């Protein structure tokens, strides 16, 4: 479920215009706030707090570009691929 919430967050923030309905509740929520509203709904229903919160936070961080510093540089990747491990 955390991975699914992360992917929903990235998908919603890739095109934040418009609204999306919450499941089981006839409320339209703006797409940029949909992941937080879905997380709140799941937490009210008793879902695991830490894992879903981290999944949602990771999705927001990835979509906003805050996690770019964690990606390896292309030069490092090509050096690692060129090095013989065996």
BELMOSUL-V770601 format. One record per residue. PSI is psi in radians with two decimals (* if undefined). Layout:
BEGIN
PSI / PSI
END
This chain:
BEGIN
-0.64 / -0.68 / -0.70 / -0.75 / -0.63 / -0.79 / -0.64 / -0.71 / -0.82 / -0.72 / -0.73 / -0.64 / -0.23 / -0.48 / 1.46 / -0.08 / 2.54 / -3.05 / 2.93 / 2.42 / 2.50 / 2.53 / 2.38 / -0.04 / 2.20 / 1.06 / 2.27 / 2.23 / 2.40 / 2.49 / -0.55 / -0.32 / -0.04 / -0.80 / -0.69 / -0.69 / -0.70 / -0.72 / -0.79 / -0.74 / -0.78 / -0.65 / -0.62 / -0.62 / -0.04 / 0.38 / 2.80 / 2.23 / -0.87 / -0.85 / -0.74 / -0.65 / -0.71 / -0.66 / -0.75 / -0.74 / -0.72 / -0.73 / -0.78 / -0.77 / -0.72 / -0.79 / -0.58 / -0.16 / 0.20 / -0.30 / 0.16 / -0.51 / -0.32 / -0.26 / 2.42 / 2.62 / 2.60 / -0.59 / -0.69 / -0.70 / -0.76 / -0.57 / -0.72 / -0.66 / -0.57 / -0.49 / 2.42 / 2.04 / -0.46 / *
END
